[in-house]
Amino acid sequence: MQFLVTMEVTLPPDMPADKRETLVKAEATRARELIEAGLLVNIWRVPGRRANVGIWDASDATSLHAALTSLPMWPWLDAQVTALASHPNAPVPR
């Protein structure tokens, strides 16, 4: 099942720079793991914001929730999830 996930990150402004750097690196590592596992299908940055939009593929909403909460930045994420369904007029992938 595919999901459209929009996330915005709001790290505390008083977070020490070294902790922020460690967190950013850990997030990138976890994202690569989720990509390799086939859960994170694609991701795009939202210009001008600490936000992204992604297509996730999980067996169900519970599995998606487990993947999202495994992200190191989870405590500072505002995530919006939309379940996606096939459309009869969708273009055929090339």
Secondary structure, DSSP 8 states (H G I E B T S, - for coil): -EEEEEEEE---TTS-HHHHHHHHHHHHHHHHHHHHTTSEEEEEE-TTSSEEEEEEE-SSHHHHHHHHHTSTTGGGEEEEEEEE---TT-----
